Amino acid sequence: MRAHGAAFVTTLPLGADIWVDGEYVGRTPAFVDLLDVGKHSIDVVRTGWAKQSATLQVNVGQIALLTLTLSRTGAGPSRGFGALDIRGSPAGATVFLDGVKIGTIPATAPKVSAGYHIVTIVGTPSERETRDVTVYPDTTTTISITAGLGEGPGGDILEPAENYVPPTAIAVSGTQVVIKFHGQDLRCSLGSRSYTLDGKEGLLSAAPALLGGKVYLPRSLLEHIAGRH
């Protein structure tokens, strides 16, 4: 009998079609079982978003996790400003827009550049939730978001890497991101939670993203690199 494993594939935003080794398996978020042990090619596609690809290692009797962050393609909202109204629970939860604290639930951002943004809310130290949102010019976008169980202590969120390390220490080539700072060497990929730090492999609490030309990484990792832990 052949050995098998499984995979759970999700995307930000959800609803992307998934192909595993060229075979269509469903739409994110999706659980894919009976995968042969070894490496598999994953492709995700959603209309209006750039195709993302990744390689996934499947081990016997284990569920491999893969999260990919999609990027807009074509002519989307890119000029002007709109407003963002953020509601949800728990009341009083801290709200972050693209990694910057803007208030507590309910929160309003009256002037937000049109385009794709990341909203994160953090309730108790173990509650967090992240949502992508598109803001259109001269329009108020209202979203409702509820904090769920967090992926790490303190509610890990995505923040601009340049808030922690000099921009000159950050290099981006395609989807590959390299940060060299204080003798440390971080390598990761946009949309993938896998990374290496000084040659040691690990899994990020959230997949890196590129917004407005800035690289966003989990706060916990950035604090570690910057020596703020």
C-alpha positions in Angstrom: 0.0 0.0 0.0 1.3 3.4 -1.0 2.0 6.0 1.8 -0.1 9.1 1.8 -0.5 12.5 3.4 -2.8 15.4 3.0 -2.7 19.2 2.5 -4.8 22.2 3.6 -4.6 25.0 1.0 -5.9 28.5 1.6 -5.5 31.9 0.0 -5.9 35.5 0.9 -8.5 36.3 -0.5 -10.4 33.0 -0.5 -12.2 31.4 -3.5 -9.2 30.6 -5.7 -9.1 27.5 -7.9 -6.5 24.9 -6.9 -4.4 22.6 -9.1 -2.2 19.9 -7.6 0.4 18.5 -10.1 -1.8 19.9 -12.9 -5.0 18.3 -11.6 -7.9 20.5 -10.4 -8.9 19.7 -6.8 -11.3 22.4 -5.7 -11.4 26.0 -4.4 -9.8 27.5 -1.4 -10.0 26.9 1.4 -9.7 23.2 0.6 -8.5 20.0 2.3 -6.8 17.6 -0.2 -6.2 14.1 1.0 -4.6 10.9 -0.4 -1.6 12.8 -1.7 1.5 10.7 -2.4 4.4 11.4 0.0 6.9 13.8 -1.5 6.9 17.2 -3.3 3.9 18.5 -5.2 3.3 21.5 -7.4 0.5 23.8 -6.3 -1.1 26.4 -8.5 -3.9 28.7 -7.5 -5.9 31.0 -9.8 -8.7 33.5 -9.2 -10.1 35.9 -11.8 -8.7 39.4 -11.4 -5.7 38.1 -9.4 -2.2 36.9 -10.4 -1.6 33.2 -10.5 0.5 31.9 -7.6 2.6 28.7 -7.5 4.3 26.9 -4.8 6.0 23.5 -4.0 4.6 21.6 -1.1 6.2 18.8 0.8 3.8 16.0 1.9 4.8 13.6 4.7 3.3 10.3 5.8 0.1 10.7 7.9 0.6 14.5 8.2 -1.4 17.5 6.9 0.8 20.1 5.1 -0.4 23.7 5.5 -0.1 26.2 2.6 -1.3 29.8 2.6 -0.8 32.0 -0.5 -1.5 35.7 -0.8 -2.8 36.8 -4.2 -2.0 40.0 -5.9 -4.4 42.1 -8.1 -3.9 42.1 -11.8 -5.3 44.4 -14.5 -7.0 47.7 -14.1 -8.1 47.9 -10.5 -8.7 50.8 -8.2 -5.4 52.6 -7.9 -6.0 56.3 -7.8 -7.8 58.6 -5.4 -9.0 57.9 -1.9 -12.0 56.2 -0.2 -13.1 55.5 3.3 -13.1 52.3 5.3 -15.6 51.5 8.1 -14.6 48.5 10.2 -17.1 46.9 12.5 -17.3 43.5 14.3 -16.4 41.9 17.6 -15.2 41.9 20.2 -16.0 45.5 20.9 -12.8 47.4 21.7 -10.6 45.1 19.7 -7.5 46.8 18.3 -7.7 47.5 14.5 -4.6 47.5 12.3 -4.6 48.7 8.7 -1.6 47.5 6.7 0.1 46.9 10.0 -0.6 50.3 11.4 -2.9 50.8 14.4 -5.8 53.0 13.5 -8.1 52.5 16.5 -10.5 50.0 18.1 -13.7 48.3 17.0 -15.7 50.1 15.6 -13.1 52.1 13.7 -13.3 54.4 10.7 -10.4 55.4 8.3 -11.8 58.4 6.5 -9.0 58.7 3.9 -7.5 55.5 2.6 -5.7 55.2 -0.8 -7.8 53.2 -3.3 -6.6 49.7 -3.8 -5.8 46.5 -1.9 -5.3 46.6 1.9 -4.9 44.3 4.8 -7.1 44.7 8.0 -6.2 42.9 11.2 -8.1 43.0 14.5 -6.7 41.8 17.8 -8.9 41.1 20.8 -7.5 39.3 23.7 -3.9 38.2 23.4 -5.1 34.9 21.8 -7.6 36.4 19.4 -6.9 37.8 16.0 -8.3 37.9 12.5 -7.0 39.2 9.2 -9.0 40.2 6.2 -8.1 41.6 2.8 -10.2 44.5 1.5 -10.4 46.6 -1.7 -11.1 50.3 -1.2 -12.6 52.2 -4.2 -12.2 56.0 -4.8 -14.9 58.2 -3.4 -16.6 55.3 -1.7 -17.1 54.1 1.9 -16.3 50.4 2.2 -17.8 48.7 5.3 -16.6 45.4 6.5 -17.5 43.2 9.5 -14.8 41.1 11.1 -14.7 38.9 14.2 -11.5 38.0 16.0 -10.9 34.3 16.1 -8.2 32.2 17.7 -4.8 33.7 17.0 -1.8 31.9 15.5 0.6 33.1 18.0 0.9 34.9 21.4 0.2 38.6 21.4 -1.8 38.4 18.1 0.8 38.3 15.4 0.1 40.7 12.6 1.7 41.7 9.3 3.8 44.9 9.4 6.1 46.7 7.0 9.6 45.3 7.2 11.1 48.7 6.8 9.6 49.7 10.2 12.1 47.3 11.8 15.1 47.1 9.4 16.6 49.6 6.9 15.2 49.5 3.4 18.7 48.8 2.1 18.6 45.5 4.0 15.6 44.3 2.1 15.8 42.8 -1.4 12.9 41.6 -3.5 13.3 39.6 -6.7 10.0 38.4 -8.1 8.3 36.7 -5.2 11.5 36.1 -3.4 12.4 38.2 -0.4 15.8 38.4 1.3 16.6 40.4 4.4 20.2 40.7 5.7 20.5 42.5 9.0 22.8 42.3 12.0 24.5 39.2 10.5 21.1 37.4 10.0 19.9 36.0 6.7 16.2 35.7 6.2 14.8 34.2 3.0 11.1 33.8 2.2 8.5 34.1 -0.6 5.5 36.3 -1.0 2.3 34.3 -0.4 4.2 31.4 1.3 4.5 30.7 5.0 7.8 28.8 4.5 11.0 30.6 5.3 14.6 30.1 6.3 16.5 32.1 8.9 20.3 31.6 8.9 19.7 28.4 7.0 17.1 27.0 9.4 13.7 26.3 8.0 10.5 27.4 9.7 6.8 28.3 9.2 5.6 31.9 9.5 2.4 32.7 11.4 1.1 34.6 8.3 2.3 34.7 4.6 4.4 37.7 3.6 2.7 40.3 1.3 3.8 43.2 -0.9 1.6 46.3 -0.6 2.5 49.7 -2.0 6.0 48.5 -2.8 6.6 47.6 0.8 7.2 44.1 2.1 4.9 43.0 5.0 6.1 40.3 7.4 4.8 38.9 10.8 5.6 41.3 13.6 7.1 38.5 15.8 9.7 37.6 13.1 10.6 41.3 12.5 11.0 41.9 16.2 13.3 38.9 16.4 15.5 40.1 13.5 15.6 43.7 14.8 16.5 42.4 18.3 13.3 43.7 20.0 12.4 40.4 21.6 
